[in-house]
Amino acid sequence: MTHGSTITGKHARCAVATVAALAGMAAYGVPAAAADFPDRQVTLVVPMAAGGPTDTVARMVQIKMGEKLGHPVVIDNRAGASGNIGINAVRRSPADGYMLSVASATTHAIAVNVYEKVAYDPIKDFVPVGGIVVAPGVLITSPEAAPGCKMSAFLDKLRATPGKMQFGSAGTGSLSHMSGARFLAATKTDMLHVPYKGLSAAMNDMYAGQIDAAFDNVSSALSHIKSGKVCALAVQSPERLSVLPDVPTYKELGYPELNKPTWYGIVAPANTPRPVVEKLNQALNYALASQDVRTAFDRLGVTPSPTTPDEFAKQIKDEIALWKDTTERMNFQKIKQ
């Protein structure tokens, strides 16, 4: 056979089969590259500062996800603008599954309801991969702000000094900010909001006596609570947590509207091929099924929340509706960026 002649025999059959396979994938809208995904490391962007709750839950699943995918999952912290910087970086990245973002109520439900303009659409610009955890929040204060570590004492001080005490957050429009706003509306009290680039910085200022309170997640606040450096006054949970058995729920204290825990999950850029999304979902759920991961989450007081991509999509839509209703009832003035 001379160069350029027709391939025959076994080679011809393999070539025909390959062409047919590629054609079949194209017919279903599946790029050929999706079949080999991944062939290198995957980046998981954490759009919040290192050490905070978003970062904590991401680092709990990254190793096991990489184990399932056959390539490492690396964390890339891109904090700022209440998650907008990191989220927008992922939105603009190629839709190939190699750059993902942790999604939360802050990035995918609160932002569109508290800002006048948001550079991304949480539904149209992303495809859900799956849920990571359901995470209860906790109101923490300095011991001086809540004598005896009692909510009643904290409320008494707030009412005696309206607008004087301060609470820190991970940034304007963040979950920690809006949780504080909801608390003030429910208790009919007033505090000054102090935004930070992350809750770990707010915690440092609480130790130094610069601020009085913060609305954190149990997962990131637990070690500070256990050390006795801060008081835990209430948790957002249907019932008391085994890791904080002496801390009442908001419902027990007469504020059931504040009792809903938050969630974290993973999203990819819009138009990421469905087979790639399914592989990522399988890797995430593999991580969440690991006994090591479950034990670690249990110690932090959070609950693994494995979902399908479609189930997570519904969860995001429901959360957007919840915060729309919340901000409307609060007559919340949208924030200009």
Buried (B, 14 or more C-beta within 10 A) or exposed (E): EEEEEEEEEEEEEEEEEEEEEBEEBEEEEBBEEBEEBBEEEBBBBBBBBBBBBBBBBBBBBBBBBBBBBEBBBEBBBBBBBBBBBBBBBBBEBEBBBBBBBBBBBBBBBBBBBBBEEBBBEBBEBBBBBBBBBBBBBBBBBBEEBBEEBEBEBBBEBBEEEEEEBBBBBBBBBBBBBBBBBBBBBBBEBEBEBBBBBBBBBBBEBBEEEEBBBBBBBBBBBBEBBEEEBBBBBBBBBEEBBEBBEEBBBBBBBEBEEBBBBBBBBBBBBBEBBEBBBBBBBBBBBBBBEBEEBBEBBEEBBBBBBBBBBEBBBEBBBEBBEBBEEBBEEBEBEEBEB
